[in-house]
Amino acid sequence: MQTTSRVEAEITDWPKPGERVGGEDRAALGKELRKRYEAGASIRDLIRETGRSYGFLHRLLDEAGVTFRGRGGARPSRRPGTYPVTVFRPTGEQRARLAASLRGEYEGSRLAVPDLAERHGLTKSLVRTLLQEAGATIRIGAQ
């Protein structure tokens, strides 16, 4: 007769905090936690679900062979238009032409630095730097 471990039988019936988990139960629990973690659950989510400590879950996931995500975990994608898609670092003549163009647009309109940055797909910092290089006076209150 083949027996099924408690963890395999019903994974929602987590071992209580302080209860030792070893052998097949530990391996099966690690496998289930790994599956949930790799599906996007954070360690904090697993803490709430299981009632176990961060250290216990981290050790169990490590034993199960998980490749841990960086701090912050899986993040939703950024809203379109919020950040530039690629980093743009103009140099030389291209930089001077862009700086002059931005200065003309900035001084000929009431657009603020963030508006110019969004319009051109650049960072606010780069737009501000280019405007200063082109000799523009940054308006008070404009970022």
Summary of the structure (lengths in Angstrom):
residues: 143
radius of gyration: 26.7
end to end distance: 72.9
largest distance: 84.5
contacts: 311
relative contact order: 0.09
helix: 50%
strand: 0%
